[in-house]
Amino acid sequence: MRRSPLISAFIYFLLGALFTYFAIDDVQKNGWGFFSYLLIILATFDFGSGIKMILFHFKYKDQLKK
C-alpha cells in the first residue's frame, strides 16, 4: 500500500520540528557546535521536503481531475 504525499509531508514536518527542538536544546546546553549545525541542516531539508510533498500532492490532485 502506497503512502499519500500529504502523509509524507506531515512526517517530514514532524521530523523537521523534532530536529529543530533538538538543535535548540543542544545550543542552550553546549553552544553552537558541529552537531547543532548538523541538526539545523537536517531540519531545513525536512521542511523543504515537506513543502515539496505538499505541492506535489496538490499538483497530482489537479492532474487527476483533468
Backbone torsions as a table, in degrees:
resi	resn	phi	psi	omega
1	MET	NA	130.1	-177.3
2	ARG	-87.7	147.6	-179.4
3	ARG	-90.8	141.6	179.1
4	SER	-68.2	145.3	176.3
5	PRO	-60.7	-27.7	178.8
6	LEU	-69.2	-38.0	176.2
7	ILE	-67.0	-41.2	177.4
8	SER	-62.2	-40.0	178.2
9	ALA	-62.0	-41.9	178.5
10	PHE	-61.8	-42.1	179.3
11	ILE	-64.4	-42.6	178.1
12	TYR	-62.2	-42.8	178.2
13	PHE	-65.0	-37.5	177.7
14	LEU	-63.7	-44.7	177.7
15	LEU	-65.5	-39.1	177.2
16	GLY	-61.6	-42.3	178.0
17	ALA	-66.1	-38.8	178.9
18	LEU	-64.8	-45.7	177.6
19	PHE	-64.3	-35.9	177.2
20	THR	-65.2	-43.1	177.5
21	TYR	-60.1	-46.7	179.4
22	PHE	-63.2	-36.9	179.2
23	ALA	-66.5	-43.6	178.7
24	ILE	-62.8	-42.9	178.5
25	ASP	-62.7	-42.2	-179.8
26	ASP	-66.5	-39.5	179.5
27	VAL	-66.8	-39.3	179.2
28	GLN	-66.3	-34.3	-177.7
29	LYS	-85.1	-43.9	-170.0
30	ASN	-118.7	-5.6	-175.0
31	GLY	81.9	-177.2	-177.7
32	TRP	-76.7	121.0	177.6
33	GLY	-139.1	-174.9	-179.0
34	PHE	-59.9	-43.2	-177.0
35	PHE	-64.5	-36.9	178.4
36	SER	-64.0	-45.2	178.4
37	TYR	-64.0	-38.3	178.5
38	LEU	-62.7	-42.7	178.7
39	LEU	-65.0	-39.1	178.6
40	ILE	-65.9	-40.5	178.2
41	ILE	-64.0	-43.8	178.2
42	LEU	-62.7	-40.7	178.6
43	ALA	-64.1	-39.9	178.9
44	THR	-63.2	-44.3	177.8
45	PHE	-62.5	-40.0	-179.7
46	ASP	-67.5	-43.1	178.0
47	PHE	-64.5	-39.7	177.2
48	GLY	-63.8	-42.0	177.9
49	SER	-66.6	-35.9	177.2
50	GLY	-64.0	-42.8	177.6
51	ILE	-64.6	-42.1	178.5
52	LYS	-62.0	-39.4	178.9
53	MET	-67.3	-38.4	178.1
54	ILE	-64.5	-45.2	178.3
55	LEU	-62.7	-40.4	177.4
56	PHE	-63.4	-39.5	179.8
57	HIS	-60.0	-47.0	-178.3
58	PHE	-71.2	-34.7	176.9
59	LYS	-66.9	-42.3	178.3
60	TYR	-64.7	-40.4	179.1
61	LYS	-63.6	-39.6	177.1
62	ASP	-67.0	-35.6	178.7
63	GLN	-66.6	-35.0	179.4
64	LEU	-70.1	-30.5	-179.9
65	LYS	-71.7	-28.7	-177.2
66	LYS	-78.9	NA	NA
